[in-house]
Structures are given as structure tokens and as C-alpha cells.
């Protein structure tokens, strides 16, 4: 695991040694254990670290809790769940 351009992670997979072999894995979801991720700087976090955090309005009102993440072509989103069971998305 390496950090590449623009903060992207470069993953080396055993048995995948050609561009064609890598292309065949297109669309595959990879899961990386947190202990294998590169260390973050003091002012950085991984978005997954926000799961379980409270979300507040500017006036301090609790809006909900980060319960998940979602990706769209435009940007990543935080899934915020309310006590009522409903949820909403917040762009990151």
C-alpha cells in the first residue's frame, strides 16, 4: 500500500502483475484493515473515522449521528441518521 498522486492509494496485489490482470478487477470493492492504512497528518482523518460522531447545526442543535458513507460521482457524502430513524446526506 502506497500513497500516490492526489492522495490516492496504490495497492499492490499478489498475483496481479500486469495492467490486463489489474483491469480485470475493475469494479471490485477492496477492504483494507485500518491498521494497514498510511498514518494521517494531524489535520487529516479518514472519513470512516467520522462514523458514530454527532452532527450539530451551527446553533448547537444535534441533527443526528454519522451512520455511514456514500460516494457519488461528484463527491463523497456522510449519511446522517436522526433519532426518528430517517437519514439525510451531507456532502464532504
N, C-alpha and C positions, 0 to 999 in steps of 0.2 A: 504494500500500500504506500503510495507516494502522493504528495500534493503537486498538482500540475498547474498549468496556466489558469488564471482567473479563479484559483481556489478549488478547481475540480480535483477529484480524487482519481488517481491512476491505480488500477487494480491489476495485479499480475496473477493469473490463474494457472495452476499446474495443468499441463496437458493442452493449453491454449497458446500455441506458439506462432500462429500465422494470422494475418489480417482476415483471411477467409474463415478460419475457425472462430475468431472473435465475432465476425459479422453474423455467424450462425447463431450466436447467443443474443442477438438483438431482441429487445423487449423483455429479456429475462430480469426478474427482480432479484437483486443481491441483498443479503442481510449481512451486516458487519457488526460483530460484537463491539460494544463501546470501548472496551479495553484495547482494541486494535486500531482505533481512530487516532489520528495525529492530535497532539496536545493543542489546545486553543490558546490564543493570547488572552491577556487579562480583560480586554474589552470585547471578546468574542464568545459565542456559545454555539452549540449545535441546537437546531430548532427542537429536536426531540427532548431536550432538557427543559423545555417550557411546559411539557405535559404535566398537569397537576397544579400549575400555577394559577392563582386567582387573576381575573381580568377586571380592572376598575375603570369607570368613567372618569373624566377629568375632575369631577366634583367628589370623587372618592367612593361613589356608589359601586357596589360589587355587581358586575354584569354576569359573571359566570366563572367557569374554570376551563382552561385549555384541556381538551379531551383527545385531541388528535391533530393530524396534519393532512393537508390535501395539496396536491400540485395541479396547477393549470398551466397551459402554455404561456400565459402572461407572467405568472408569479406563484410563489408558494402561499398557502393560506393556513391560518390557525383555525381549527374547529373549536368553537367555544360553546360549552354546554351550560344551559341555565338550570336552575333548581326545578323548573317546571318540566324539564325533560326535552324542551326544544333546544335547538342549537342554531348558531349563526357562524359565518365565516369572517375572518379579519385578514386582509391582505398583509403580507410581510414585506 
